[in-house]
Amino acid sequence: MQISKIRWAKGSGWDKAPSFSAKADLVLVFANDAFFQTEKCFNELREMCPKAHIIGCSSSGSVAGVEISDDDVVASIVHMERSIVRIATARIENGKSAKDLGMQLMSELLAPDIRHVFVLSDGLQVNGSELAQGLNQAGIPVTGGLAGDGYRFGKTWVMADAPAQSGQIVALGFYGDVSVKSGCFAGWEEFGAERVVTKSTNNVVYEIDGQPALALYKKYLADQAADLPASGLRFPLSIQANKDELPLIRTLLAVDEAANSLTFAGDVPQGYLCKLMRTNLDSLIDNAGLAAKAASSASVQEAGLCLVVSCVGRRLVMGQLTEEELDAVQDKLGDSTSITGFYSYGELAPFSDIMQCQLHNQTMTLTTVYE
């Protein structure tokens, strides 16, 4: 596998493309800059890499190695030497559920030699929990994430062998002689009493333990409640179906004062157990290293690719320390593994390679690819 990163920056344009770009099979591109949305961005990448599948999404920070950037476009150009890649796309439309779209994408990619699927989705127009359910129907390992839009939460974009569009999902299949592994860890601390979600609809929670959900959140946040919903990124919710299930994390996106409700970035089913969570910076960074350990392939010494999908909420909480979680990943994987990816509005990954994909928030997820 050959991998080279290039950047586009205002005033200077693209870095020089690598010598193997004409035979590249894949370009992965991430950006928190409006240039990504233009036809020119895609057309220039296509000129550099005429044979490659070109996919990517808008971000809340783009990853290039151990650096995060916002005002440029980061592209990783990849030539696969012993395996192949294919893509499938779907439009988010009225009347078609996210679960159906996930099933459609997987059916288009299914083949005897498929090894893994990596998915990038519009981050604001799709129910990520339902999408994960559909993607799981084929029984193939899946990872990926929901596109970001900085801290603006306005509109997100996905590129799939054409100029970037909103309302789009792309699935990338890896086939043949390729090893793909994933890691998924969070690092937040639970606090307070365990409670039960007593009234909810999809991702909107109305009551917890029979009490108005917003009132309960405000009680725990105390002075920081005045900054809701922004301060909610610092206090995600841990949910689990029962004590035997691994907990998922949900990010607070919005509050409704009139309804006393909370809107989260993924489904919070009625009847689930829940606990509030709070920040432990050291634990967030340490868990990024645990994700890398789970995704590492000790038997492979050749060059590899690591796709990082980490949550915008983690970046907000860690601030200038955010790049330390990328340092932890690079340290575990080694310099021969090239890191790219983005900060997202939701992460798609299993807890381990043998489990089904789920929607996560506030979580560091990694996908490593080695030939």
Secondary structure, 3 states (H helix, E strand, C coil): CEEEEEEEECCCEECCCCCCHHHCCEEEEEECCHHHHCHHHHHHHHHHCCCCEEEEEECCCEEECCEEECCEEEEEEEECCCEEEEEEEEECCCCCCHHHHHHHHHHHHCCCCEEEEEEEECCCCCCHHHHHHHHHCCCCCEEEEECCCCCCCCCCCEEECCCCECCEEEEEEEEECCEEEEEEECCCEEEEEEEEEEEEECCEEEEECCEEHHHHHHHHHHHHHHHCCHHHHHCCEEEECCCCCCCEEECEEEEECCCCEEEECCCCCCCCEEEEEECCHHHHHHHHHHHHHHHCCCCCCCCEEEEEEEEHHHHHHHHHHHHHHHHHHHHHHCCCEEEEEEEECEEEECCCCCCCCEEECCCEEEEEEEC
